[in-house]
Amino acid sequence: MADLLVVGGGIVGLLSALEFTDRGCRVTVIDAPARFPPASWAGGGILSPLYAWRYPDAMNLLTVDAPERYRNLITRLRGRAGLVDEDLNESGLWVAVETEQERADAMAWARRWRLPCSAERLSQRMPEATDRDGVWFPTLSNLRNPRILKALRACLSARGVTFEATPAVSVSPRAGGGASVALADGRECRAPRVLISAGMWSPRLLRPLGLDLPLFPSKGEMLLYRLAPGRVPTVLLTEQGYLIPRADGAVLAGSTLKDGDDSHYPTVPGRWALEKMAASLLPALAGERPVSHWAGVRPGCGRDWPYLGEVPGVPGVYAALGHYRNGLVSAPASAALLAALMSGERPHLDPALYALPSSSS
Ligand SMILES: Cc1cc2nc3c(=O)[nH]c(=O)nc-3n(C[C@H](O)[C@H](O)[C@H](O)COP(=O)(O)OP(=O)(O)OC[C@H]3O[C@@H](n4cnc5c(N)ncnc54)[C@H](O)[C@@H]3O)c2cc1C
C-alpha cells in the first residue's frame, strides 16, 4: 500500500507528489490523461494572474513568488525530458491599462508585493505592436508548461512514484482515515492519505462525499504561431486577450473563455476570434498562419482563489479545487501548502484562507 495516493496528475497533483517524495513518502499517482485531458497541458503559462491587482490577497499569496519557485524547480529538474533554463522565459509582462485608476491600482499592487513596475506605452517595448497605454512588470515570466509536466513525470518515476493510468471512478472513506479509490477496471488503491487533484473532474469524485462547492468547467482555446525568436519580446496582456512568447520564437495567442463548457475540441469560431484578437495586438500576425490550435478545460470556481484542504468529515482525504485561470502560477505554493497540511507540518500560508467549508457552514 502507498503512503499517499494522488488522484490527478496535472500540475497541482505532480507538484504535490514531488513534495511528498521529498518527505520520504511512497506515492501512487492515479492519472488518466488520455481519458481526461489535463488543463495543465493546454494552459498558456503566464506566471501571474491576469490583472493580478483585481484579485484578493488569498490568490496573490499563492502566486507572487511563482517565478522564483519555478526557477528553483527548473534548476532541480534541468535536463529531464529535455527541460532547459529557457523553458522559464523571463520575458516580463506588459499589461494594457485603459484608465488612470487601473494604472494607479496596478502600481499600488506592485509596491505592496514588492515587484518592479513602470508605466510604459507599448511602443516603447514593442514598436511593431498596436500602441496602447500600459504597465510593465520586468520580473514576471512565462513557463513552457508541457515541458515542465514531462520533466516532473520523469523525475517522479525516477524517484519510485507509481503511475496508474486507469481512471478512478469513486472514492470511499476508510475507517481510521484515508480512502479506497476504485478504478474503472475493478481494482482498488488504498492509502491513509489521499489527495484529489483531478482538475475539472474533482467535483464528480467528491460530490458523493457530501462536497458541494461552486465549481464548473471553463473551456479555453489557444493558437500557436511560429515567429523569429524575440519578435514578441514580452507577454502582452490586454482585456481582449494575450500573446505569450516562448524563447524559441513560438507565440501563443489566447484565450477564449466559456464557463460551463466541458468540451475539449477546438472550434472554428474560437480560431477566428483568436486570429482577430492576435492581429489586433500585433498587426503582422494577420499575415501569419497559426501552426497549432487546441482547447483545454479549466477547473472553474465561483470565487477568485482555490480551495485547498481536508474534505470536511473525511479525515485523511484532501482536495485541491478550482484553480480556474491561475492553476499554473499558483500550483507550486498550493502544493507546498497541501503537503505541509497532509504531513502535519505548519504551512507557510494560513490554511484557513483556503479551507473547504463544511456543508453546514
Ligand atoms: C486555454 C487555457 C489557458 C490557461 N492559461 C493559464 C496561464 O497562463 N497561467 C495559469 O496559471 N493558468 C492557466 N490556465 C489554467 C491552468 O491550466 C489550470 O488552472 C491548471 O492547469 C489546473 O491544474 P490541475 O492540476 O488542477 O488540473 P488538470 O491539469 O486538469 O489535471 C487534472 C488531472 O486529473 C486527471 N483526472 C481527472 N479525473 C480523473 C479520474 N477520474 N481518474 C484519473 N485521473 C483523472 C486528468 O487526466 C488530469 O491529468 C489556463 C487554462 C487554459 C485551458
The ligand as an ORCA input file, in Angstrom:
! r2SCAN-3c Opt
* xyz 0 1
  C      -6.524     27.902    -22.530
  C      -6.012     27.950    -21.113
  C      -5.044     28.892    -20.761
  C      -4.548     28.928    -19.451
  N      -3.541     29.789    -19.143
  C      -3.016     29.811    -17.899
  C      -1.935     30.664    -17.583
  O      -1.413     31.378    -18.443
  N      -1.457     30.680    -16.295
  C      -2.014     29.896    -15.332
  O      -1.561     29.964    -14.187
  N      -3.030     29.053    -15.610
  C      -3.549     28.996    -16.866
  N      -4.592     28.168    -17.159
  C      -5.235     27.423    -16.067
  C      -4.452     26.189    -15.691
  O      -4.092     25.475    -16.851
  C      -5.299     25.305    -14.752
  O      -5.799     26.067    -13.677
  C      -4.442     24.195    -14.152
  O      -3.756     23.521    -15.173
  C      -5.274     23.216    -13.346
  O      -4.411     22.198    -12.909
  P      -4.957     20.910    -12.159
  O      -3.772     20.090    -11.838
  O      -5.874     21.341    -11.059
  O      -5.898     20.182    -13.232
  P      -5.554     19.431    -14.604
  O      -4.348     19.969    -15.236
  O      -6.814     19.422    -15.403
  O      -5.185     17.968    -14.147
  C      -6.156     17.062    -13.682
  C      -5.643     15.654    -13.946
  O      -6.530     14.728    -13.320
  C      -6.722     13.631    -14.187
  N      -8.020     13.031    -13.856
  C      -9.210     13.654    -13.765
  N     -10.169     12.790    -13.387
  C      -9.563     11.600    -13.237
  C     -10.017     10.317    -12.860
  N     -11.300     10.085    -12.540
  N      -9.124      9.300    -12.830
  C      -7.807      9.515    -13.133
  N      -7.328     10.726    -13.496
  C      -8.192     11.749    -13.542
  C      -6.688     14.214    -15.590
  O      -6.349     13.226    -16.537
  C      -5.606     15.288    -15.423
  O      -4.336     14.771    -15.752
  C      -5.075     28.053    -18.469
  C      -6.017     27.091    -18.832
  C      -6.481     27.028    -20.145
  C      -7.478     25.966    -20.516
*
